[in-house]
Amino acid sequence: MPSFRSIAALVAATSIATVAGAHHSFAPHFDIKKPVSISGKVTEFEGRNPHSYLHIQAVDENGRTQEYVCESHGVTQLTRNGITPKMLKPGTQVRIAGSQSRNDIHRCFFTDVYFPDGRALNVNGRPDAPDAPDARPGQIARRDITGTWLLAPMPNRSTSAPQPMMEFLTTAGKAAVAKYNPFKDDPAYRCDPVAVRRVWGAPGTPLSVTREKDRVILRHEWMDVKRTVYLNQREHPKGGPRTSLGHSIGHFEGDTLVIETGNYSAGVLNQYVEQPGQPTRGLLHSAALTSVERLHLDAARQRLVVEITLKDPEFFTRDFDPSTLEYAPSDLKLEPFNCSPEGVDGTIKK
């Protein structure tokens, strides 16, 4: 049980929970090798999506009172995991643990919240929580791809890891990457869902698949995305609108739903790409991008398996290798995301 003696801010926490599910890439903004522990009084809690911000008045190691601003998951995800805005009213005494910002010693990402009454809560919830994947042995078995799903845990998942396709950029692709500043141009700051692959990879937020006559509807809580897959069309409308999520047509091959998407606008595939000895970049795509998604149910393991293949001959000299994501059945209800645009430093844009 954590002690609530007066302690200096920004001292090493004894343990930091694994950061999972940040809606923008964690590593470029925060240093997990610099754990922090901050005790003080809540002055404000900005409970929003895609990120929440907790303002704490605390005394630093030099005895000066400072305001610390610490980011975490969006309010919907935090609330599901037991951390509610009501708990973090102004004046509440708390201790938080997390990782220090790379750019400001008075900022951090918090993973754990400790209260004077002994409660200790993690932003990712308890691993044995009822809606955690594989934690409901009595759940009715799924028979097809329809229903509500939650991204299954993926060991060592990183949204800012090196991207092999950075080595296969065309001249046009290199020029686009050179113009992109991930700390200012990340589409998520503008509440843009970014790209189909990013939408599928959003952790901690459920998605649903429903069949409606001549179409399949994909709804993702992340950014309130709703995609319509037209089963009665064979071509994308020429001259139709171009968006970050494009236009989707589909067909079934047995029990597998095949989704072909085109009419993309030029955009971003990975907001942050880390390469040794180089500045953080992004992986961009042109309006020539096309994607194929294959959805099927692995009935034995009760997993929705999604394989995504991308092609963009304008920005890349070869096609992408297929990527695969898996989802576990979930009883969660999709909640309104109501994204709030953020400033370029990651704070709420007021």
N, C-alpha and C positions, 0 to 999 in steps of 0.2 A: 504494500500500500504506500503510495507516495507521500512524503512528508511535505507539509506546507509551511516549513520554516522559511524565513526570508532567504532567497538564494539569488545569486547574480544571474542575469539573463545571459544567454548564449554560452552556457557551459555545456560540456558534453553530456548527453543523456546516456544512461546506462545501456539502453537498447532502443533501437529505432525499428519500427515495423517496416517491412518491405513496402516501398511505394508502388502501388499498382493502380492503374485506372486513371491517371491524370489525363485530362482532356486535351491538353497540349503537351508536347514532349517534356519530360521531367528534366533530363540531364543537362540540356543547354542552359536552364534557368537556375537549377539548384544543385548543390554538391552534397551527395549522400555521405561523403567522407568527412563532412563537417556537421556533425549532429548538434542540435541546439536544444536547450531546455529553458523555457521562459515562464516565469511566475509573475502574475500581476492581476490587474483589474480590467475586465472587458470595458472598452469605451464604445465599440460599435461592432456589429456583426452584419456584413453584407451577404445575406443569404440569397444567392442568385445562381443562375446557370450561364455558362458552363463551369464557372469557378465561384467559390465563396471566399470571402476575405474577413479575417478576424483581426480586429484592432485591439491591442493590449497595451495598457500603460504599465510599465515595469521599470525597475531600477537596474541600470547597467553595472558593469564591473567597476566603474569609477564613481558609483554612488549618484549618478545623475538619472533623473526620471526621463524616460524616452517612450515614444510610441512605436511599437513594433506592429507591422502589418504582415500577417501570415496567410497564405493562400492554401486552399485545399479543394476537394471535389465540389461539384455543384450541389446546391441545397437539396435537390431531389434525392440524390444518392446519399448524402449525409443523413437526411431525415430517415430514409429506409434503414440506415445502419445505426439508428438510435441517437444521432446527434442532431437535435432540433433547434431552431432559432430561439425557442422559449428558454432553452437551457443557457443560452449565451446572451442574455439581456445585459445592457449596460450596468456596470457595478458588480457583476458576478466575478468572484475570485476563481481563477483557474491556473493550472499549469499545463502547458502544451509542450510536446516533444516533436521534433521534426528535423528538417535539413535546411541549412543556411542558403540564402540566395547567393549566387555568384557575383552579383552586382551591387548589393547593398546589405551591410551588416544588420540593418534593422528590418530585414524582410526574411521570410522563410516559407517553407511548405510544411504544414503540420500534419502529422499522422496519428497522434494520440492526444486525448484531452483527459486531464485528471481534475476531479472536483474535491473540495475539502471533506465531503462526506465519505470519501473512499471510492467513489465510482471512477472507473477507468474505461474509456471508450476509444476504439480504433476506427478510423474513418472508413476502413474497408469492411467493418462489421466483424462478427464472429465467424470463424470457419465452419462452425456447426449450426449456423443460423438456418431457419426453415427453408429459405429460398436459395440457399447456397447450392450450386450444382452437386448432384449425387447425394444430397442430404435428405431426400424424400423417398425412401425405399417403397412406400406405399402408393406413390403417384401412379395414376393410370397410364399405361404404356401408350405411347404415340404410335399411330398406324401410318402416318404420312407426314409431309413436310409442314402441314398447317398447324397453327397454334402459336403460343408465345414461347420465346426462347431467350436464353441469356448466354453470352459468350463464355465458353468454358475456359478455365485457367490454362495459360500457356507458360511453361517454365522459361525463365530468362527472356521473356518478351521485352523488346525495346522498340520505341517508336522513333529513336534517333540513331539507330545502329547504322554502320556502313551499308551503302546500297550498291550492289554490284553493277547496276545499270548506269551508275555515274561514269563508268568506263566505256559506255557505248553511246555517248551523246553525239549527235550530229553537230555541225557548225551552228545551226539554228538553235538546237537544244542548249549548247554551251552558252550562247548569247543570252538566252532566257534565264538560265541559272545565274549568270553573272549579274543580272539586273535585280534578282530577288534577294531581299533582306528578310530572313526568317523572323527577326525580332520586330519587324514593322509590317511585313506583308502576309503574315500567317492569316489565311482566310477565316479561321475560327474567331479571330478578333472582331470580324464583321458579321459574325453569326452565319457564315457560309458553311455548309456541311463539309466542304473541301472536295471530296471525290467519293465515288462508289466504294472503293477499297477502304477509305477512312471510315465511312459510315458503318460498314460491316465490322470494322475493328474497334468500334467504340466500346470500352469495357464498362461494366457496372450499370448499363442501361439496357432494358429489354427491347426486343423487337417482335413483331408478329407477322405471320404469313396467313393470308386468307384468300380463298377462291370465290370469285363473284362472276358467274356465268362465263363470259368471254375474256376475262382478265384475272390476273393475280395481283393482289395489293400487298405491298411490303411497307410496313410502318415501323419506323425506328424512333424510340423516344429521343435519342440524340438529335438535337436540332429540329425536332418535330418533323422529321423527314417522312414523306409519303411518296412512294414510287408506284406507278401503275405499269404493269407488264401486260401489254396487249397481245392476246393469244390469237386474235383474228386478223392481224396485220403481218405482212411479210417484208415490208420496207419501212425505213424511217421517212417521215415527211420531208420532201425536198423544200428547202427554204423555211423549214420550221424553226422555232426558237431554239437557241443553244444555251444550255445551262451547265452548271457544275455536275449535275447528275444525269444529264442527257435524256434521251428518249429510248424506251425499252420495249422490245417485242420478244415474244417467247413461244416455246412449244414444249411438249412433253416427249421425252424419249423413254418409254416405259414409265417408271416412277420418278425419273429425274426431270426436273424443270430446267430448261436451258434458256437463259436470258441473254439476248444480244442487245447491246446498248451503243448508240451513236449519237450524233448531234450534240456532242459535248462542246462547251466553250473551253478555250485555253485555260489551264488552271494548274493546280498543285496536287501531286500524288503523295509526297511526304513533306510535311512542313519543315522538318529538321533532319539534316543528314550530317553526321559526325564522321570526319575523315582525319586520320592521324596527321598532325602537322599542318592542317588547313583550317581556315575559318569555317564555321557552321554554315551550311548551304541548305538548299531545298531541292527536291526532285520534282521537276515540272513536266507538264505535258502540253501538247498543242491541241488545236481543235480537230486534228485528224485522229485523235484517240478513239479506239473502239475497244469494247470489253465483252467478254463472254463469261457468264456466271453459271455454274452447274450446281443445283441444289438437290440433294437426295437425303433420305433418312437411312441411317445405319440403325436398323431396328434392334439388333442384338445389343448394341451399346447405348441405345437411346440417344443418339446424337444427330443433329442436323449438320450435315457436312456441306460446306460451301467452297467450291474451287473457282478461283478467279484467274482469268488469263487476259492480258492486256497487249495491245498493239498500237504503236504510234510511229509510223515510218518517217514522220517529219522531224521528230526530236530524237529518235533512236535508230541505231544501225541494225538492231535485231529485236525480235519479239521478247517480251518478258517471260521468265519461267513462271509456270502456274504457282499460285499461292493457295494454301488451304487453311480455313478456319472452321472451328467446330463449336456447336452450341448445345447446351443442355436444356431440357424442358423446364419451364418456369411457370409459377402461378402469379407472378408479379403483374400488376396492372400498369399499362403504359400511362404515365402522367404527363401533363403539359410541360414542355421544356422551357418555353418562354425565354429564350436566350437574351442576355444583355450584352451589347457590344462593349468591348474592352479597349483600354488604351494600349499604346505600343509597349508600355512597361509592364503590362499584365494587370494593371489596376482597372477598376470599373471606370468607364468613360462617363463623366458627369456633364 
